[in-house]
Amino acid sequence: MSGSALTIRPLTDGEEEAVIALWHACGLTRPWNDPATDLAFARGRPNSDVLVGLAGDRVVASAMVGHDGHRGTMYYVSVVPAERGRGYGRQIVAAAEAWLKARGVWKANLLVRKGNEAVLGFYDELGYEAGSAQQIEKWLDPQKRADKSR
Ligand SMILES: CC(C)(COP(=O)(O)OP(=O)(O)OC[C@H]1O[C@@H](n2cnc3c(N)ncnc32)[C@H](O)[C@@H]1OP(=O)(O)O)[C@@H](O)C(=O)NCCC(=O)NCCS
C-alpha cells in the first residue's frame, strides 16, 4: 500500500519524547543505550542528525544519520507499527541518504542486529546488499560492555 508523502526534517525541540517513544515501540532501544543520550549526542551536529517523518503533525518515522568523515550510516530507522507498509520507511531512508549525499558521502554502511534479519528484505528493496567486510568492534568504555552483559 502506498501512503502519502511524509514531511521529513531534522527533529526540533519538543519532539524528543515522541521520537523516543517511537524507538521503544519499534523495539530499537536496549538497556545499555540510553535513547535520550543517543538522541542528544547525534542531533543537530555538522556530521549527524536525527530526522523525523511527519504525517500531519504526528511523528510516524525517524532515522538517525551521520558520517565519520568517510562513510555514512543510519541508526534507529523506524516507522510506527500501525503505519508500516505505506512507504514511510522508504521515504525516511531516502531522506537520510539525501542528507549524506548532500555532504559528499557516497556510501552508507548499516548494522542490522542479530535477531532482526527479517528487516533485510526491506533494505534489499531499497538497494542495500550484504557487504564483503566483516564488522568488528571494541568497547571503549568497559562499563558499557559490562552493562550490556548484565
Ligand atoms: C523496517 C521499517 C522501517 C520498514 O518501514 P515501512 O514503512 O513498513 O517500509 P515501506 O512501507 O517503506 O517498505 C518499503 C518496501 O520494503 C518492503 N518491506 C518492508 N518491510 C519488509 C520486510 N520486513 N521484508 C521484506 N520487504 C519489506 C515493502 O513491501 C516495500 O516494498 P514495495 O515498495 O515494493 O511495496 C519498519 O518495519 C520498522 O520500523 N521496523 C522496526 C524497526 C527496525 O527494525 N528498523 C531497522 C533497524 S536496522
The ligand as a Tripos MOL2 file, in Angstrom:
@<TRIPOS>MOLECULE
LIG
   48    50     1     0     0
SMALL
NO_CHARGES

@<TRIPOS>ATOM
      1 C1         11.8660   -1.5390    8.6860 C.3       1 LIG1
      2 C2         10.7470   -0.4940    8.7120 C.3       1 LIG1
      3 C3         11.3700    0.8700    8.9750 C.3       1 LIG1
      4 C4         10.0340   -0.5060    7.3580 C.3       1 LIG1
      5 O1          9.0660    0.5270    7.3590 O.3       1 LIG1
      6 P1          7.8030    0.5090    6.3460 P.3       1 LIG1
      7 O2          7.1990    1.8440    6.3910 O.co2     1 LIG1
      8 O3          6.9460   -0.6590    6.6190 O.co2     1 LIG1
      9 O4          8.5540    0.2600    4.9450 O.3       1 LIG1
     10 P2          7.9870    0.6460    3.4930 P.3       1 LIG1
     11 O5          6.4830    0.5570    3.5120 O.co2     1 LIG1
     12 O6          8.6030    1.9160    3.0450 O.co2     1 LIG1
     13 O7          8.5630   -0.5490    2.6370 O.3       1 LIG1
     14 C5          9.4200   -0.3400    1.5150 C.3       1 LIG1
     15 C6          9.4660   -1.6250    0.7420 C.3       1 LIG1
     16 O8         10.0630   -2.6380    1.5470 O.3       1 LIG1
     17 C7          9.1830   -3.7470    1.6780 C.3       1 LIG1
     18 N1          9.3330   -4.2620    3.0280 N.ar      1 LIG1
     19 C8          9.0990   -3.6070    4.1890 C.ar      1 LIG1
     20 N2          9.4140   -4.4110    5.2320 N.ar      1 LIG1
     21 C9          9.8530   -5.5780    4.6890 C.ar      1 LIG1
     22 C10        10.3300   -6.7860    5.2440 C.ar      1 LIG1
     23 N3         10.4320   -6.9540    6.5670 N.pl3     1 LIG1
     24 N4         10.7010   -7.7690    4.3890 N.ar      1 LIG1
     25 C11        10.6170   -7.6160    3.0490 C.ar      1 LIG1
     26 N5         10.1940   -6.4620    2.4620 N.ar      1 LIG1
     27 C12         9.8100   -5.4750    3.2900 C.ar      1 LIG1
     28 C13         7.8160   -3.1880    1.4280 C.3       1 LIG1
     29 O9          6.9180   -4.1870    0.9580 O.3       1 LIG1
     30 C14         8.0850   -2.1240    0.3820 C.3       1 LIG1
     31 O10         8.1930   -2.7140   -0.9070 O.3       1 LIG1
     32 P3          7.4030   -2.0770   -2.1620 P.3       1 LIG1
     33 O11         7.7800   -0.6020   -2.2020 O.co2     1 LIG1
     34 O12         7.9010   -2.8460   -3.3130 O.co2     1 LIG1
     35 O13         5.9700   -2.2490   -1.8310 O.co2     1 LIG1
     36 C15         9.6950   -0.8280    9.8100 C.3       1 LIG1
     37 O14         9.2210   -2.1550    9.5970 O.3       1 LIG1
     38 C16        10.2260   -0.7430   11.2100 C.2       1 LIG1
     39 O15        10.1890    0.3210   11.8320 O.2       1 LIG1
     40 N6         10.7330   -1.8740   11.7740 N.am      1 LIG1
     41 C17        11.1840   -1.9520   13.1530 C.3       1 LIG1
     42 C18        12.4710   -1.1910   13.3750 C.3       1 LIG1
     43 C19        13.6450   -1.7900   12.6140 C.2       1 LIG1
     44 O16        13.8790   -2.9870   12.6270 O.2       1 LIG1
     45 N7         14.4160   -0.8870   11.9770 N.am      1 LIG1
     46 C20        15.5900   -1.2410   11.2240 C.3       1 LIG1
     47 C21        16.7760   -1.3110   12.1060 C.3       1 LIG1
     48 S1         18.2490   -1.8380   11.2110 S.3       1 LIG1
@<TRIPOS>BOND
     1     1     2 1
     2     2     3 1
     3     2     4 1
     4     2    36 1
     5     4     5 1
     6     5     6 1
     7     6     7 2
     8     6     8 1
     9     6     9 1
    10     9    10 1
    11    10    11 2
    12    10    12 1
    13    10    13 1
    14    13    14 1
    15    14    15 1
    16    15    16 1
    17    15    30 1
    18    16    17 1
    19    17    18 1
    20    17    28 1
    21    18    19 ar
    22    18    27 ar
    23    19    20 ar
    24    20    21 ar
    25    21    22 ar
    26    21    27 ar
    27    22    23 1
    28    22    24 ar
    29    24    25 ar
    30    25    26 ar
    31    26    27 ar
    32    28    29 1
    33    28    30 1
    34    30    31 1
    35    31    32 1
    36    32    33 2
    37    32    34 1
    38    32    35 1
    39    36    37 1
    40    36    38 1
    41    38    39 2
    42    38    40 1
    43    40    41 1
    44    41    42 1
    45    42    43 1
    46    43    44 2
    47    43    45 1
    48    45    46 1
    49    46    47 1
    50    47    48 1
@<TRIPOS>SUBSTRUCTURE
     1 LIG1         1 GROUP 0 **** ****
